[in-house]
Amino acid sequence: MIAAVVLTYAPLDGMLEDCVDALVAAGGIDLLVVVDNGTTARSRLAGRACEVVTTGDNLGYAGGMNVGLRLALQRGADAIAVLNDDVLVDRQWLPPLRAALDGDARLGAVQPTLLFGSGPGAEPATINSVGVEIGSDGAGRDIGFGVPDGPEFAEDRSIDAFTGGAVLLRGEFLGAVGLFDEHYFLYYEDVDLSLRGAERGWRYRCIAASRVWHRGSATVLTAGTLSARLRERNRLWLLLRHRPWGDIARGFWLAVRRLRHQPRGAHARGLAGGLMGAPRCLWQRAKARRLQAS
């Protein structure tokens, strides 16, 4: 059974509806769940073939997606696609992803080629993400970001981390590793889940033939300095939980240097939040190392 979970919060007019319509038109989904961190999805999607769950509060990406993931797992899904509300799937996006999971039992997740734009043929294709790489400063960067689509992106590739904007997750992977860490709220929760899975031997691939289009998020556009604060805080948490000590030192020194630049208040609160979360991250780090050694 394949499920799809779409997370939404105050989407632009028509964006959520287009996302759901594209998923239904492509087919192959046995359960389509829309998790609404706001209040408008149920009325906007009336009559469409999906199940709408309203959280009653903005739980962030991690909390909202986890609501949908738990529901899908309870219903018996063995593979679950998670998608932002600002994406459009190609009609043939799902079969290559499912075939990749079926062909390798240790693949925990498979990501499509994520492209900027409003759909096939609308404009020259530009890469949004064919996976995520983590720099020595702890920052996650989309591989291929802003590069015109071309032959170098025509082959499947192994990736260290996947983007949560559009990815198909194996149910067994989620059962073994757990769901998104809700402390993150927004940003880096997908990278954290990827790295937690890698600690347990799971692998990930980007499947070139699967194509999904990303049109841009209204939520992030309205986040203001909150976005800068969360990005900084969560980058530091990722470093503390997963990265070598040399990277941790470099990443915190970068956070200190950023205090000289605007938005200074957001950078300062991000650094403070990173430090406040350090005991939890280091405890999780030590626990994971003990499990690996046992």
Steps between C-alpha positions, in 0.01 A plus 500: 500500500633841403392815682577864437504775762476863391567764765340841463481831683340811346581409137462744213170487311477185290839360607376227733217408264743463209731282710220263600351491150839405351544217752153364428552525123832314520341214692671222695420648843276287721465760776541875452516699824514879516618628839390858561709700745259786433123513460402519131585166336177316579278752323744546212523127433132414538402228252857392424624145554709567808476486877556834679634509854502836679758523778339794683833679525812561292714201591773589251623270226615221732191495722255533213664234285516264797122523540461376144775240526348346813161479332644339187699245701192416709310437176766254386706701250834341414618808306405861568571802282532830682451814294473874550180668384689702238606209278353346187578138422553372148254230391781239505667616821406205722583173314878565480512578871307188596711284269816630667370415848389155383843435348709569811379408849754732666377814325319695769391783273502600135479857382375622162678759291357821644477782246409865526195602302128454451506172308643324196554722198411822679856635490860374470550254785730600785607266777373564851643184658635159409591432862652687791864533601623624839787747514771511766307790659196274543296676231288282275520588131284372217715324241462661157311803634446756223681298232319447166374146463728299273679169433689512832167448677375217278633216715390375841738590779568398858447786743594558863175682583164567338281808488168491680339702222427179306621153597368144524579339836497127572266413787754258644759780502269723705423214736870442564624860513198695620320803357615860457645661814237755599749715692615637163152636411619621158829441309755217530255240630533315168880502520488384862273208406731410212805493726322307773411240240855484368619418853289184473626406156223641282583646158332755273484573127375771271308345210550706185190379312268616777432872460321740731463877456545751782320831469611679819366518853273775631572392858872570474438830323301624800728361772725810524783485752353182648641315200853628568476411868375147441754432226785606728374316808428179311833508315673504838283217631585291195870560559477401866299188427679366192823668391869469596630721780707707259185581303320592822774748586494654152120516500477680833776742403297583189197564722706743711626686190145534370413711803667791317246482217128560459264370619716508815214426735399187306861379488540558874179312582605221267835465677331510841251234392783284369678518834183433698436186298856375533442263798217321317694473174812371673296247698342376175847485344640291784198269498538439126870425538425245772242328278749486212765348727270234645 
